[in-house]
Amino acid sequence: MSHSAVINFRSNPQIKIRVERLAKLTKRPASFYYNYLLNEYLDELEDIFLAEEVVKNVRSGKEKTYSLGEVERELGL
């Protein structure tokens, strides 16, 4: 089952112009392209920004790191 939600956000005016022009030329709604962009790149954005959070936590001491040797010993490898 497919669900739709209305999301309002402000985009860079040049991006909006480009998406609207593409939509007009291809006779598709602008929402098609916004959804395509989100579907195509959301995984990468999550990876990038979540990795940045992990790095901050490691640097601040909130998150511990383990060497390969420690992991192998813990797992009995």
PDB file of N, CA, C and O in Angstrom:
ATOM      1  N   MET A   1       0.842  -1.168   0.000  1.00  0.00           N
ATOM      2  CA  MET A   1       0.000   0.000   0.000  1.00  0.00           C
ATOM      3  C   MET A   1       0.890   1.234   0.000  1.00  0.00           C
ATOM      4  O   MET A   1       1.851   1.311   0.766  1.00  0.00           O
ATOM      5  N   SER A   2       0.574   2.190  -0.850  1.00  0.00           N
ATOM      6  CA  SER A   2       1.360   3.414  -0.964  1.00  0.00           C
ATOM      7  C   SER A   2       0.694   4.523  -0.158  1.00  0.00           C
ATOM      8  O   SER A   2      -0.522   4.710  -0.216  1.00  0.00           O
ATOM      9  N   HIS A   3       1.502   5.245   0.584  1.00  0.00           N
ATOM     10  CA  HIS A   3       0.988   6.351   1.366  1.00  0.00           C
ATOM     11  C   HIS A   3       1.586   7.651   0.864  1.00  0.00           C
ATOM     12  O   HIS A   3       2.745   7.685   0.450  1.00  0.00           O
ATOM     13  N   SER A   4       0.814   8.707   0.898  1.00  0.00           N
ATOM     14  CA  SER A   4       1.292  10.030   0.513  1.00  0.00           C
ATOM     15  C   SER A   4       1.174  10.954   1.695  1.00  0.00           C
ATOM     16  O   SER A   4       0.267  10.834   2.518  1.00  0.00           O
ATOM     17  N   ALA A   5       2.090  11.862   1.762  1.00  0.00           N
ATOM     18  CA  ALA A   5       2.041  12.886   2.793  1.00  0.00           C
ATOM     19  C   ALA A   5       2.433  14.207   2.150  1.00  0.00           C
ATOM     20  O   ALA A   5       3.264  14.249   1.243  1.00  0.00           O
ATOM     21  N   VAL A   6       1.845  15.247   2.615  1.00  0.00           N
ATOM     22  CA  VAL A   6       2.194  16.573   2.135  1.00  0.00           C
ATOM     23  C   VAL A   6       3.268  17.128   3.059  1.00  0.00           C
ATOM     24  O   VAL A   6       3.093  17.198   4.275  1.00  0.00           O
ATOM     25  N   ILE A   7       4.376  17.518   2.455  1.00  0.00           N
ATOM     26  CA  ILE A   7       5.479  18.090   3.205  1.00  0.00           C
ATOM     27  C   ILE A   7       5.808  19.439   2.587  1.00  0.00           C
ATOM     28  O   ILE A   7       6.023  19.544   1.380  1.00  0.00           O
ATOM     29  N   ASN A   8       5.846  20.445   3.402  1.00  0.00           N
ATOM     30  CA  ASN A   8       6.222  21.767   2.922  1.00  0.00           C
ATOM     31  C   ASN A   8       7.629  22.087   3.383  1.00  0.00           C
ATOM     32  O   ASN A   8       7.974  21.859   4.542  1.00  0.00           O
ATOM     33  N   PHE A   9       8.439  22.611   2.484  1.00  0.00           N
ATOM     34  CA  PHE A   9       9.788  23.030   2.848  1.00  0.00           C
ATOM     35  C   PHE A   9      10.225  24.142   1.902  1.00  0.00           C
ATOM     36  O   PHE A   9       9.663  24.319   0.821  1.00  0.00           O
ATOM     37  N   ARG A  10      11.218  24.870   2.325  1.00  0.00           N
ATOM     38  CA  ARG A  10      11.776  25.928   1.489  1.00  0.00           C
ATOM     39  C   ARG A  10      13.016  25.383   0.811  1.00  0.00           C
ATOM     40  O   ARG A  10      13.890  24.809   1.461  1.00  0.00           O
ATOM     41  N   SER A  11      13.089  25.563  -0.486  1.00  0.00           N
ATOM     42  CA  SER A  11      14.277  25.140  -1.214  1.00  0.00           C
ATOM     43  C   SER A  11      14.967  26.372  -1.783  1.00  0.00           C
ATOM     44  O   SER A  11      14.411  27.468  -1.836  1.00  0.00           O
ATOM     45  N   ASN A  12      16.185  26.142  -2.197  1.00  0.00           N
ATOM     46  CA  ASN A  12      16.933  27.185  -2.879  1.00  0.00           C
ATOM     47  C   ASN A  12      16.117  27.602  -4.104  1.00  0.00           C
ATOM     48  O   ASN A  12      15.638  26.735  -4.835  1.00  0.00           O
ATOM     49  N   PRO A  13      15.946  28.909  -4.350  1.00  0.00           N
ATOM     50  CA  PRO A  13      15.118  29.346  -5.492  1.00  0.00           C
ATOM     51  C   PRO A  13      15.590  28.781  -6.832  1.00  0.00           C
ATOM     52  O   PRO A  13      14.763  28.475  -7.691  1.00  0.00           O
ATOM     53  N   GLN A  14      16.899  28.638  -7.025  1.00  0.00           N
ATOM     54  CA  GLN A  14      17.399  28.101  -8.287  1.00  0.00           C
ATOM     55  C   GLN A  14      17.012  26.632  -8.450  1.00  0.00           C
ATOM     56  O   GLN A  14      16.708  26.187  -9.557  1.00  0.00           O
ATOM     57  N   ILE A  15      17.021  25.881  -7.353  1.00  0.00           N
ATOM     58  CA  ILE A  15      16.607  24.474  -7.418  1.00  0.00           C
ATOM     59  C   ILE A  15      15.137  24.388  -7.782  1.00  0.00           C
ATOM     60  O   ILE A  15      14.740  23.581  -8.622  1.00  0.00           O
ATOM     61  N   LYS A  16      14.334  25.223  -7.144  1.00  0.00           N
ATOM     62  CA  LYS A  16      12.899  25.216  -7.431  1.00  0.00           C
ATOM     63  C   LYS A  16      12.641  25.518  -8.905  1.00  0.00           C
ATOM     64  O   LYS A  16      11.814  24.865  -9.542  1.00  0.00           O
ATOM     65  N   ILE A  17      13.347  26.502  -9.441  1.00  0.00           N
ATOM     66  CA  ILE A  17      13.182  26.862 -10.849  1.00  0.00           C
ATOM     67  C   ILE A  17      13.565  25.679 -11.744  1.00  0.00           C
ATOM     68  O   ILE A  17      12.857  25.366 -12.701  1.00  0.00           O
ATOM     69  N   ARG A  18      14.671  25.031 -11.434  1.00  0.00           N
ATOM     70  CA  ARG A  18      15.131  23.902 -12.249  1.00  0.00           C
ATOM     71  C   ARG A  18      14.140  22.746 -12.206  1.00  0.00           C
ATOM     72  O   ARG A  18      13.832  22.145 -13.235  1.00  0.00           O
ATOM     73  N   VAL A  19      13.642  22.436 -11.008  1.00  0.00           N
ATOM     74  CA  VAL A  19      12.689  21.321 -10.886  1.00  0.00           C
ATOM     75  C   VAL A  19      11.391  21.661 -11.606  1.00  0.00           C
ATOM     76  O   VAL A  19      10.833  20.817 -12.307  1.00  0.00           O
ATOM     77  N   GLU A  20      10.909  22.876 -11.441  1.00  0.00           N
ATOM     78  CA  GLU A  20       9.670  23.268 -12.118  1.00  0.00           C
ATOM     79  C   GLU A  20       9.821  23.254 -13.635  1.00  0.00           C
ATOM     80  O   GLU A  20       8.896  22.859 -14.346  1.00  0.00           O
ATOM     81  N   ARG A  21      10.979  23.681 -14.135  1.00  0.00           N
ATOM     82  CA  ARG A  21      11.225  23.659 -15.582  1.00  0.00           C
ATOM     83  C   ARG A  21      11.260  22.215 -16.087  1.00  0.00           C
ATOM     84  O   ARG A  21      10.674  21.900 -17.123  1.00  0.00           O
ATOM     85  N   LEU A  22      11.955  21.333 -15.342  1.00  0.00           N
ATOM     86  CA  LEU A  22      12.013  19.917 -15.717  1.00  0.00           C
ATOM     87  C   LEU A  22      10.615  19.302 -15.714  1.00  0.00           C
ATOM     88  O   LEU A  22      10.256  18.543 -16.615  1.00  0.00           O
ATOM     89  N   ALA A  23       9.841  19.636 -14.700  1.00  0.00           N
ATOM     90  CA  ALA A  23       8.473  19.113 -14.609  1.00  0.00           C
ATOM     91  C   ALA A  23       7.637  19.554 -15.805  1.00  0.00           C
ATOM     92  O   ALA A  23       6.901  18.760 -16.391  1.00  0.00           O
ATOM     93  N   LYS A  24       7.761  20.816 -16.152  1.00  0.00           N
ATOM     94  CA  LYS A  24       6.984  21.344 -17.281  1.00  0.00           C
ATOM     95  C   LYS A  24       7.399  20.669 -18.590  1.00  0.00           C
ATOM     96  O   LYS A  24       6.550  20.270 -19.387  1.00  0.00           O
ATOM     97  N   LEU A  25       8.700  20.548 -18.800  1.00  0.00           N
ATOM     98  CA  LEU A  25       9.192  19.962 -20.055  1.00  0.00           C
ATOM     99  C   LEU A  25       8.844  18.483 -20.184  1.00  0.00           C
ATOM    100  O   LEU A  25       8.646  17.984 -21.292  1.00  0.00           O
ATOM    101  N   THR A  26       8.771  17.793 -19.073  1.00  0.00           N
ATOM    102  CA  THR A  26       8.493  16.349 -19.111  1.00  0.00           C
ATOM    103  C   THR A  26       7.035  16.019 -18.814  1.00  0.00           C
ATOM    104  O   THR A  26       6.632  14.856 -18.843  1.00  0.00           O
ATOM    105  N   LYS A  27       6.257  17.047 -18.531  1.00  0.00           N
ATOM    106  CA  LYS A  27       4.829  16.886 -18.217  1.00  0.00           C
ATOM    107  C   LYS A  27       4.604  15.951 -17.029  1.00  0.00           C
ATOM    108  O   LYS A  27       3.680  15.137 -17.014  1.00  0.00           O
ATOM    109  N   ARG A  28       5.477  16.096 -16.043  1.00  0.00           N
ATOM    110  CA  ARG A  28       5.330  15.371 -14.782  1.00  0.00           C
ATOM    111  C   ARG A  28       5.221  16.403 -13.676  1.00  0.00           C
ATOM    112  O   ARG A  28       5.680  17.534 -13.832  1.00  0.00           O
ATOM    113  N   PRO A  29       4.614  16.017 -12.551  1.00  0.00           N
ATOM    114  CA  PRO A  29       4.534  16.974 -11.437  1.00  0.00           C
ATOM    115  C   PRO A  29       5.917  17.162 -10.798  1.00  0.00           C
ATOM    116  O   PRO A  29       6.739  16.245 -10.787  1.00  0.00           O
ATOM    117  N   ALA A  30       6.149  18.343 -10.279  1.00  0.00           N
ATOM    118  CA  ALA A  30       7.410  18.618  -9.583  1.00  0.00           C
ATOM    119  C   ALA A  30       7.605  17.631  -8.440  1.00  0.00           C
ATOM    120  O   ALA A  30       8.738  17.253  -8.139  1.00  0.00           O
ATOM    121  N   SER A  31       6.523  17.210  -7.804  1.00  0.00           N
ATOM    122  CA  SER A  31       6.625  16.267  -6.689  1.00  0.00           C
ATOM    123  C   SER A  31       7.269  14.951  -7.124  1.00  0.00           C
ATOM    124  O   SER A  31       7.929  14.292  -6.321  1.00  0.00           O
ATOM    125  N   PHE A  32       7.085  14.562  -8.385  1.00  0.00           N
ATOM    126  CA  PHE A  32       7.735  13.353  -8.896  1.00  0.00           C
ATOM    127  C   PHE A  32       9.243  13.472  -8.747  1.00  0.00           C
ATOM    128  O   PHE A  32       9.903  12.522  -8.325  1.00  0.00           O
ATOM    129  N   TYR A  33       9.792  14.630  -9.088  1.00  0.00           N
ATOM    130  CA  TYR A  33      11.240  14.824  -9.040  1.00  0.00           C
ATOM    131  C   TYR A  33      11.750  14.987  -7.613  1.00  0.00           C
ATOM    132  O   TYR A  33      12.829  14.495  -7.282  1.00  0.00           O
ATOM    133  N   TYR A  34      10.992  15.666  -6.771  1.00  0.00           N
ATOM    134  CA  TYR A  34      11.402  15.764  -5.370  1.00  0.00           C
ATOM    135  C   TYR A  34      11.419  14.373  -4.726  1.00  0.00           C
ATOM    136  O   TYR A  34      12.347  14.038  -3.990  1.00  0.00           O
ATOM    137  N   ASN A  35      10.397  13.572  -5.005  1.00  0.00           N
ATOM    138  CA  ASN A  35      10.366  12.203  -4.477  1.00  0.00           C
ATOM    139  C   ASN A  35      11.493  11.357  -5.045  1.00  0.00           C
ATOM    140  O   ASN A  35      12.097  10.560  -4.328  1.00  0.00           O
ATOM    141  N   TYR A  36      11.777  11.527  -6.330  1.00  0.00           N
ATOM    142  CA  TYR A  36      12.866  10.787  -6.951  1.00  0.00           C
ATOM    143  C   TYR A  36      14.191  11.134  -6.265  1.00  0.00           C
ATOM    144  O   TYR A  36      14.974  10.247  -5.927  1.00  0.00           O
ATOM    145  N   LEU A  37      14.428  12.413  -6.067  1.00  0.00           N
ATOM    146  CA  LEU A  37      15.666  12.839  -5.405  1.00  0.00           C
ATOM    147  C   LEU A  37      15.771  12.265  -4.002  1.00  0.00           C
ATOM    148  O   LEU A  37      16.832  11.778  -3.610  1.00  0.00           O
ATOM    149  N   LEU A  38      14.700  12.316  -3.253  1.00  0.00           N
ATOM    150  CA  LEU A  38      14.722  11.770  -1.893  1.00  0.00           C
ATOM    151  C   LEU A  38      14.954  10.263  -1.915  1.00  0.00           C
ATOM    152  O   LEU A  38      15.769   9.753  -1.146  1.00  0.00           O
ATOM    153  N   ASN A  39      14.255   9.550  -2.780  1.00  0.00           N
ATOM    154  CA  ASN A  39      14.436   8.098  -2.864  1.00  0.00           C
ATOM    155  C   ASN A  39      15.853   7.734  -3.277  1.00  0.00           C
ATOM    156  O   ASN A  39      16.428   6.769  -2.773  1.00  0.00           O
ATOM    157  N   GLU A  40      16.412   8.510  -4.196  1.00  0.00           N
ATOM    158  CA  GLU A  40      17.726   8.199  -4.752  1.00  0.00           C
ATOM    159  C   GLU A  40      18.864   8.516  -3.790  1.00  0.00           C
ATOM    160  O   GLU A  40      19.867   7.802  -3.761  1.00  0.00           O
ATOM    161  N   TYR A  41      18.718   9.583  -3.000  1.00  0.00           N
ATOM    162  CA  TYR A  41      19.855  10.071  -2.230  1.00  0.00           C
ATOM    163  C   TYR A  41      19.694  10.050  -0.711  1.00  0.00           C
ATOM    164  O   TYR A  41      20.640  10.376   0.005  1.00  0.00           O
ATOM    165  N   LEU A  42      18.545   9.682  -0.214  1.00  0.00           N
ATOM    166  CA  LEU A  42      18.331   9.709   1.231  1.00  0.00           C
ATOM    167  C   LEU A  42      19.255   8.737   1.966  1.00  0.00           C
ATOM    168  O   LEU A  42      19.770   9.077   3.031  1.00  0.00           O
ATOM    169  N   ASP A  43      19.475   7.550   1.429  1.00  0.00           N
ATOM    170  CA  ASP A  43      20.388   6.597   2.068  1.00  0.00           C
ATOM    171  C   ASP A  43      21.781   7.198   2.241  1.00  0.00           C
ATOM    172  O   ASP A  43      22.386   7.089   3.307  1.00  0.00           O
ATOM    173  N   GLU A  44      22.282   7.837   1.178  1.00  0.00           N
ATOM    174  CA  GLU A  44      23.606   8.445   1.249  1.00  0.00           C
ATOM    175  C   GLU A  44      23.653   9.578   2.271  1.00  0.00           C
ATOM    176  O   GLU A  44      24.620   9.705   3.022  1.00  0.00           O
ATOM    177  N   LEU A  45      22.608  10.395   2.293  1.00  0.00           N
ATOM    178  CA  LEU A  45      22.564  11.495   3.264  1.00  0.00           C
ATOM    179  C   LEU A  45      22.542  10.973   4.694  1.00  0.00           C
ATOM    180  O   LEU A  45      23.217  11.516   5.568  1.00  0.00           O
ATOM    181  N   GLU A  46      21.770   9.923   4.931  1.00  0.00           N
ATOM    182  CA  GLU A  46      21.746   9.321   6.267  1.00  0.00           C
ATOM    183  C   GLU A  46      23.134   8.818   6.646  1.00  0.00           C
ATOM    184  O   GLU A  46      23.601   9.045   7.762  1.00  0.00           O
ATOM    185  N   ASP A  47      23.785   8.136   5.716  1.00  0.00           N
ATOM    186  CA  ASP A  47      25.129   7.621   5.994  1.00  0.00           C
ATOM    187  C   ASP A  47      26.093   8.750   6.336  1.00  0.00           C
ATOM    188  O   ASP A  47      26.841   8.656   7.310  1.00  0.00           O
ATOM    189  N   ILE A  48      26.078   9.792   5.559  1.00  0.00           N
ATOM    190  CA  ILE A  48      27.006  10.919   5.770  1.00  0.00           C
ATOM    191  C   ILE A  48      26.754  11.594   7.101  1.00  0.00           C
ATOM    192  O   ILE A  48      27.679  11.748   7.899  1.00  0.00           O
ATOM    193  N   PHE A  49      25.523  11.998   7.354  1.00  0.00           N
ATOM    194  CA  PHE A  49      25.242  12.789   8.551  1.00  0.00           C
ATOM    195  C   PHE A  49      25.279  11.953   9.824  1.00  0.00           C
ATOM    196  O   PHE A  49      25.681  12.453  10.875  1.00  0.00           O
ATOM    197  N   LEU A  50      24.864  10.685   9.750  1.00  0.00           N
ATOM    198  CA  LEU A  50      24.948   9.828  10.928  1.00  0.00           C
ATOM    199  C   LEU A  50      26.406   9.485  11.236  1.00  0.00           C
ATOM    200  O   LEU A  50      26.784   9.381  12.403  1.00  0.00           O
ATOM    201  N   ALA A  51      27.220   9.311  10.203  1.00  0.00           N
ATOM    202  CA  ALA A  51      28.651   9.063  10.423  1.00  0.00           C
ATOM    203  C   ALA A  51      29.307  10.272  11.085  1.00  0.00           C
ATOM    204  O   ALA A  51      30.166  10.114  11.952  1.00  0.00           O
ATOM    205  N   GLU A  52      28.911  11.459  10.686  1.00  0.00           N
ATOM    206  CA  GLU A  52      29.448  12.671  11.320  1.00  0.00           C
ATOM    207  C   GLU A  52      29.111  12.697  12.809  1.00  0.00           C
ATOM    208  O   GLU A  52      29.936  13.115  13.621  1.00  0.00           O
ATOM    209  N   GLU A  53      27.918  12.258  13.170  1.00  0.00           N
ATOM    210  CA  GLU A  53      27.525  12.208  14.579  1.00  0.00           C
ATOM    211  C   GLU A  53      28.375  11.197  15.339  1.00  0.00           C
ATOM    212  O   GLU A  53      28.791  11.461  16.468  1.00  0.00           O
ATOM    213  N   VAL A  54      28.634  10.049  14.733  1.00  0.00           N
ATOM    214  CA  VAL A  54      29.466   9.038  15.381  1.00  0.00           C
ATOM    215  C   VAL A  54      30.866   9.591  15.617  1.00  0.00           C
ATOM    216  O   VAL A  54      31.429   9.410  16.697  1.00  0.00           O
ATOM    217  N   VAL A  55      31.431  10.262  14.620  1.00  0.00           N
ATOM    218  CA  VAL A  55      32.770  10.849  14.764  1.00  0.00           C
ATOM    219  C   VAL A  55      32.781  11.853  15.911  1.00  0.00           C
ATOM    220  O   VAL A  55      33.714  11.857  16.715  1.00  0.00           O
ATOM    221  N   LYS A  56      31.767  12.699  16.001  1.00  0.00           N
ATOM    222  CA  LYS A  56      31.678  13.666  17.116  1.00  0.00           C
ATOM    223  C   LYS A  56      31.637  12.942  18.448  1.00  0.00           C
ATOM    224  O   LYS A  56      32.318  13.335  19.395  1.00  0.00           O
ATOM    225  N   ASN A  57      30.839  11.880  18.524  1.00  0.00           N
ATOM    226  CA  ASN A  57      30.716  11.128  19.775  1.00  0.00           C
ATOM    227  C   ASN A  57      32.022  10.430  20.153  1.00  0.00           C
ATOM    228  O   ASN A  57      32.379  10.381  21.330  1.00  0.00           O
ATOM    229  N   VAL A  58      32.727   9.899  19.178  1.00  0.00           N
ATOM    230  CA  VAL A  58      34.012   9.253  19.455  1.00  0.00           C
ATOM    231  C   VAL A  58      35.009  10.292  19.958  1.00  0.00           C
ATOM    232  O   VAL A  58      35.699  10.077  20.955  1.00  0.00           O
ATOM    233  N   ARG A  59      35.073  11.413  19.259  1.00  0.00           N
ATOM    234  CA  ARG A  59      36.026  12.469  19.641  1.00  0.00           C
ATOM    235  C   ARG A  59      35.735  13.042  21.017  1.00  0.00           C
ATOM    236  O   ARG A  59      36.654  13.428  21.738  1.00  0.00           O
ATOM    237  N   SER A  60      34.472  13.100  21.381  1.00  0.00           N
ATOM    238  CA  SER A  60      34.105  13.672  22.689  1.00  0.00           C
ATOM    239  C   SER A  60      34.158  12.629  23.802  1.00  0.00           C
ATOM    240  O   SER A  60      33.978  12.961  24.974  1.00  0.00           O
ATOM    241  N   GLY A  61      34.406  11.367  23.440  1.00  0.00           N
ATOM    242  CA  GLY A  61      34.477  10.315  24.440  1.00  0.00           C
ATOM    243  C   GLY A  61      33.141   9.695  24.791  1.00  0.00           C
ATOM    244  O   GLY A  61      33.074   8.853  25.687  1.00  0.00           O
ATOM    245  N   LYS A  62      32.089  10.082  24.120  1.00  0.00           N
ATOM    246  CA  LYS A  62      30.760   9.524  24.386  1.00  0.00           C
ATOM    247  C   LYS A  62      30.612   8.116  23.793  1.00  0.00           C
ATOM    248  O   LYS A  62      29.758   7.338  24.218  1.00  0.00           O
ATOM    249  N   GLU A  63      31.453   7.806  22.813  1.00  0.00           N
ATOM    250  CA  GLU A  63      31.372   6.505  22.151  1.00  0.00           C
ATOM    251  C   GLU A  63      32.770   5.900  22.097  1.00  0.00           C
ATOM    252  O   GLU A  63      33.738   6.572  21.739  1.00  0.00           O
ATOM    253  N   LYS A  64      32.859   4.632  22.456  1.00  0.00           N
ATOM    254  CA  LYS A  64      34.151   3.954  22.511  1.00  0.00           C
ATOM    255  C   LYS A  64      34.433   3.255  21.191  1.00  0.00           C
ATOM    256  O   LYS A  64      33.516   2.815  20.497  1.00  0.00           O
ATOM    257  N   THR A  65      35.718   3.158  20.853  1.00  0.00           N
ATOM    258  CA  THR A  65      36.121   2.407  19.666  1.00  0.00           C
ATOM    259  C   THR A  65      36.893   1.167  20.105  1.00  0.00           C
ATOM    260  O   THR A  65      37.416   1.106  21.218  1.00  0.00           O
ATOM    261  N   TYR A  66      36.954   0.195  19.225  1.00  0.00           N
ATOM    262  CA  TYR A  66      37.627  -1.061  19.508  1.00  0.00           C
ATOM    263  C   TYR A  66      38.560  -1.399  18.349  1.00  0.00           C
ATOM    264  O   TYR A  66      38.220  -1.184  17.186  1.00  0.00           O
ATOM    265  N   SER A  67      39.722  -1.922  18.673  1.00  0.00           N
ATOM    266  CA  SER A  67      40.651  -2.351  17.626  1.00  0.00           C
ATOM    267  C   SER A  67      40.156  -3.665  17.026  1.00  0.00           C
ATOM    268  O   SER A  67      39.312  -4.352  17.601  1.00  0.00           O
ATOM    269  N   LEU A  68      40.697  -3.992  15.865  1.00  0.00           N
ATOM    270  CA  LEU A  68      40.334  -5.257  15.230  1.00  0.00           C
ATOM    271  C   LEU A  68      40.700  -6.426  16.142  1.00  0.00           C
ATOM    272  O   LEU A  68      39.945  -7.391  16.263  1.00  0.00           O
ATOM    273  N   GLY A  69      41.858  -6.330  16.779  1.00  0.00           N
ATOM    274  CA  GLY A  69      42.278  -7.394  17.696  1.00  0.00           C
ATOM    275  C   GLY A  69      41.309  -7.580  18.843  1.00  0.00           C
ATOM    276  O   GLY A  69      41.004  -8.713  19.215  1.00  0.00           O
ATOM    277  N   GLU A  70      40.821  -6.495  19.408  1.00  0.00           N
ATOM    278  CA  GLU A  70      39.843  -6.584  20.502  1.00  0.00           C
ATOM    279  C   GLU A  70      38.553  -7.253  20.031  1.00  0.00           C
ATOM    280  O   GLU A  70      37.993  -8.094  20.735  1.00  0.00           O
ATOM    281  N   VAL A  71      38.094  -6.888  18.866  1.00  0.00           N
ATOM    282  CA  VAL A  71      36.861  -7.462  18.315  1.00  0.00           C
ATOM    283  C   VAL A  71      37.065  -8.960  18.055  1.00  0.00           C
ATOM    284  O   VAL A  71      36.213  -9.779  18.401  1.00  0.00           O
ATOM    285  N   GLU A  72      38.193  -9.306  17.447  1.00  0.00           N
ATOM    286  CA  GLU A  72      38.461 -10.721  17.172  1.00  0.00           C
ATOM    287  C   GLU A  72      38.522 -11.539  18.448  1.00  0.00           C
ATOM    288  O   GLU A  72      37.985 -12.645  18.500  1.00  0.00           O
ATOM    289  N   ARG A  73      39.172 -11.009  19.480  1.00  0.00           N
ATOM    290  CA  ARG A  73      39.237 -11.719  20.760  1.00  0.00           C
ATOM    291  C   ARG A  73      37.854 -11.871  21.363  1.00  0.00           C
ATOM    292  O   ARG A  73      37.506 -12.947  21.849  1.00  0.00           O
ATOM    293  N   GLU A  74      37.075 -10.830  21.339  1.00  0.00           N
ATOM    294  CA  GLU A  74      35.723 -10.874  21.919  1.00  0.00           C
ATOM    295  C   GLU A  74      34.856 -11.899  21.200  1.00  0.00           C
ATOM    296  O   GLU A  74      34.036 -12.569  21.827  1.00  0.00           O
ATOM    297  N   LEU A  75      35.033 -12.022  19.897  1.00  0.00           N
ATOM    298  CA  LEU A  75      34.235 -12.953  19.107  1.00  0.00           C
ATOM    299  C   LEU A  75      34.859 -14.330  18.985  1.00  0.00           C
ATOM    300  O   LEU A  75      34.273 -15.236  18.394  1.00  0.00           O
ATOM    301  N   GLY A  76      36.055 -14.484  19.548  1.00  0.00           N
ATOM    302  CA  GLY A  76      36.732 -15.772  19.487  1.00  0.00           C
ATOM    303  C   GLY A  76      37.221 -16.142  18.105  1.00  0.00           C
ATOM    304  O   GLY A  76      37.223 -17.312  17.723  1.00  0.00           O
ATOM    305  N   LEU A  77      37.626 -15.152  17.375  1.00  0.00           N
ATOM    306  CA  LEU A  77      38.104 -15.415  15.995  1.00  0.00           C
ATOM    307  C   LEU A  77      39.602 -15.564  15.943  1.00  0.00           C
ATOM    308  O   LEU A  77      40.163 -15.787  14.870  1.00  0.00           O
TER     309      LEU A  77
END
